[in-house]
Amino acid sequence: MTIATHSPKDNFTLANGVEIPCLGFGTWRLKQGVECREAVEHALRIGYRHIDTAAIYENEESVGQAIKNCGIPRREIFVTSKLWNTNRTFDQARRAFDESMARLNLDYLDLYLVHWPSVQGIDQDWERTNREKWRSLEQHYHDGRIRAIGVSNFLPHHLLSLLEQATVSPLVNQLEIHPGYPQTDTVAFCQAHGILAEAWSPLARGSILNVPELKAIASKLSR
């Protein structure tokens, strides 16, 4: 994700034609209530148009309130949320989506992600679990309640298993990607299969700002 050459208003185009703003405002660790609502409202005022939340963040209600309060048309704001791991079956995943939508108080989501894959060694039937969760996302996508569906933190073997039975391929894989952790193989797999690799924590929670090599580059470029 080449952040330096994009502004908050630039977009990428997903495989289904939906445009996703290049820069997103993440709400992880923002507390439900005034803190989250004011932070999201401020982000929207200064130009962000992509807001990222998740059920596990426990702030979807405040994100939804900020979107209602900001005065910006809903169609101009790209909203992402995510399905948490405890929802392992098709029915549980469907209910979890309905609960997220009720908290957000929105008519549709722009992007909905499976937050983490079920993995071998923890879930003996991890492939089936991932496919059941994905099947629920596909149904909401076909019903028009989600404009794009994807996954988060999926490695190539998780994606391959999913693609064997998916009727809709994941459009996004949200990964931890930054100069210290480029995840080259997974990004290459995504690119080969028409999946947008989206970076979470692209500044490594701020730590890359102290990397000597990057500080030297920033000084040279006055950035």
N, C-alpha and C positions, 0 to 999 in steps of 0.2 A: 504494500500500500504506500504509494509515493506521496506522502503528506505534504512535503515541501512545495510541490508544484500545484497544489489545489487550494481553492478557497472553500469556505463552508457552503457555497452555492453550487459548486461543481458536482456532477452526478456520474455514477457508473450505471450501465444498463445491464440488467439481469437477462438470463437466457429467455425469459418469457416476455421481455420488452419493458418490464417495470423498471423505472429509474430509482436509484437509491443514492442519496447524498453521500459524497465522499467522506465528509467529516461528521461524526455523530457525537452527541453529548451523552455520556454514560452516567447512570444514576446509582451505581453500586455504592453502598455505604451512606447514601443520603437518607436521613431519617424521615419517615412518614410524618407529614404535617408541614408546618411553616418552612422548615429547612429545605425540604425537597421541592415544595411548590414554588418557593421564591427562586431557588436555583434554576429550575427549569424555565420559569418565566423570564429570568434574566438571560439565559442562554438563547431563548427564542428572540428576545429583543435585539441581541447583538448579532444575529444572523444565522444561528444554528437552525436547521430544519429537519434534523434526524435526532430523535430522542430514543434512547435505549434503556429499557427496564426489564424486569423479570419477576416472576411470582416470588422467588426466594428473596428478592430484595425487600419485600414487604413495603413497597412504596407506590404501587400501581395506582392507588386511589389519588395520591397527591399529584402524580404525573398527569392523570386524567383531568384533575381540577385545573392544573396549570395550562393545559391545552385548551380547556373551555374558557379560561380567563384571558388568554393572551390577545384575543382579537384577530388572530391570523386564521384565514380559512383553513378548515380541516384538510382539504385536499393538498395544501401546500406543506403539510407536516408529515414526515415519515416516522411512524411509530413502530418500534420493535418490542416484543416481549417474548418470554421463554417458558417452556414447560419443565417443571422440576422433576428430579429423579424418582421421587416417591410415587409418581403416577405411572404405573408399570403396564397397565392393561389398556385396551382400546377404550373401554367405558370410563376408566379413571382419567385418561387423558382428555376425553371429550368433556367431562365435568370440569376438569381443571381449566380448560380453555374458557368455558362459560363463566367460571368464577373470575378469571382474569378480566374478561370483557365487562363483567358487572362492576368490578372495582375501577376499571379505567373509564367506564361509562362512555364507551365508544361504539359506533355501529360496525366498524370493521378494523382490522389490523393490517398494516402494510407488510409486516414481516413477523412470522412466528417461528421460533427455533426450538428444537429439542436441546435442552441446555447442556446435557452431558450424555454420552453413550452408556448403555449398560455394557459391562466388560467381563471378559472371561476371567474366571478365578473368583469373582464376586457373585456373578449370576450364572448358574449352570446353563440356563437357556437364554443367554444374552442376545443371540441373534433374533429369536422370536420376540423378545421384549422390545428390542429396537424397532422391529417391523410393525408390531402392534401399535406402538406410539406413533410411528410414522403414518400408519393407515388412518389414524384419527385426524392428523394434520391434513392428509390428502382430502378427506371428506369435507372438512371446513373450507379448504381451498376450492374444491369443486362447487360448494354451496355459495361461494362469493364472500365469505366472511374474512378471508385472508387473501391479500393480493400476492404474496410470495411466501413460500415455506422453505425452511432450511434446518441446519443442524449447527451445533457448536461443540468444539473440542473433539470432533470425530477424526480419527486417523484413517489411512487408506483401507485397512482391513475392515473397519467398521462401515465405511462407505461402500466398499465392494459388496458386503453382505446385504446392505440395504438396497443397493441398486439391482440385485438379483430379482427382487419381487416388487419394487416400487413401480407404481403407475405414473407417478410424477417424480422426476429426479430432484434432489435437493438443489436449490438455486443459490444458497449461501452456506458456507462453512465458516463460522466465527471462531477464530483461533487466537491464542496468545502469540503475537508476532511482533518482534522488535529486533534491533541490531544484535542483541545478545542471544536471541532465540528465533532464528528466521524460519524454522520448520520447513526447510527447502523441499523435502520429499513430499510432504503433505500438500504444500502449495502447488507443486508441479502436478500432482495427481488431480487436484481440483481444477487447475487450468486445462488439463487434458480432457476433463469430463464436463466442461461448461459450467463449473461451480465457482462462484465468486469467493475468493478467500478474503475474509474481512478481519481486520486486526482488532483484537481487544488489548487494552493496555499497551498501545504502540510506543509509549514513552517509558515502558517498564516501571510503571508507578513512579515516574520521575527520576529513577536512578540513572538513566542514560545521559541525563543532563550533566552528570559529573564524570563521564568517561573522558579521559584526557584527549584521546584522538578526536572525539566528537566536539569537544570544547575548542580544539585547535581549528577544526573545520568551520565551526560557527564563528570564531573570531575572524578567520580569513574572509569569510563571506558576509560578515556583519549581520548574522542572523541568530 
